[in-house]
Amino acid sequence: QVQLVESGGGLVQAGGSLRLSCASSRSIFSFNSMGWYRQAPGNQRELVASINSGSSTNYADSVKGRFTISRDNAKNTVYLQMNSLKPEDTAVYYCNAEIIVYNYWGQGTQVTVSS
């Protein structure tokens, strides 16, 4: 079992920045990948960004150039730096860990961007 705890969400004006953190209860060194997903009301959950064990990254087109995912294996933590935030970035953001064939989720953190 793995517990993932997100933090860093909140209310920010358009153009502002936030940094989300996802702390794992286990070492993330051997995880296949970790990622951030988001879900806005009435929408499906969508991938925002992911980073694999080799630190290769993948981003949704809507956040490329604005968001950066990174990992700190020593702290068992993954981060999502979000810059130039837009109202359409408003959603609950979830941390995900893929370990072999299993997926684990955090409880989510709300990000609200006001116009």
N, C-alpha and C positions, 0 to 999 in steps of 0.2 A: 504494500500500500504506500501511496505517496500523498501527502497533503501539500496543497499549493495555496499560498495566501497572497492575494493581491493587495496593493496599496498605491496611493498616489492620485486617485481620481479626485474629481471636484468640479467646481464651476469656474469657467474662465471665459474671457471675452474673445471674440473672433480675432485671430492674429496672434493670440497668446500661445504659451507653451505649458506642457505638463510632462512629468516623467512618471511612468507607471513602473512598479516593481513587483516581481513575483518570486517569493521565497519558497524554496522546496524543503520538505522535511528530510529528504535524502539527497545524497550527492548527485548532481546533474551531469557529472563527467561522462557517464556512459549512456545517458538518455539518447535515443535516436534523434529526437528533435524536441524543441520547445517553441511555442508560438503564442501569439495573441490573436484572439478572435473578438468580434464585437457583434452585438445584436441590438438593433433599434426597434422600437415598438412597431409591430406589424410586419417586421422583416425577418428573414432567416438569418441565422448566425453565419457570419462570413469571416474568412481568414483575412487578417490585417497584415501580419508579418510572421515569419518563422526563421529559426536558426537551427542548424543541425550540429551534430557532434564535432564536425570539422569547421564549424563557424561559418559555413556558407549560409547566405541569407536569401529570403524570398519575400517580396512585398506585393500587396495588392496595387493595381495601377493607380487607384484613387489616392494612395498615400506616398507613392514614390517621390523622393526628393524632399519630403516633409517629415517622415517618421524614420527612426533608426532603432533597430533591435540589436541588443548586445547581451552578452552573458559574462558572468563572473563565476567561474567554477569554484574558486576558493570560498565564495560566499553562498554558493548554491542558489544563485539569484539570476533572473533574467530581467532585463529592463526594456522599456519602450519609451524612447524620447520622442515626444510629439511636438512639433513646431508648426507655426503658421496654421493653427487650428481653425477649422471652419464649422459653422453650425451643423453641417451634414455629418460631422464626426461625432455628434452626440449619440451616445449608445452606452450600454453596459459592456465593459471590456472584460474578457475572460482569458485567463492564462491556461495553456494546455501543455501537457507533457506526453510525449509518445515514447513508450518503453516497450520494446519488442512489439507485441501485437496489442498492447493495452494503451488506452488513452485515459488520462486523468485531467480533471478540471478543477479550477479554483471556483470560489463562490461569486466572483465578479466584482467589479468596481465601476461605479457610475462616472461617466464623463459627460459634462454638459457644457456646450459652447454657445454662448449668447451672441446675438448679432448686434 
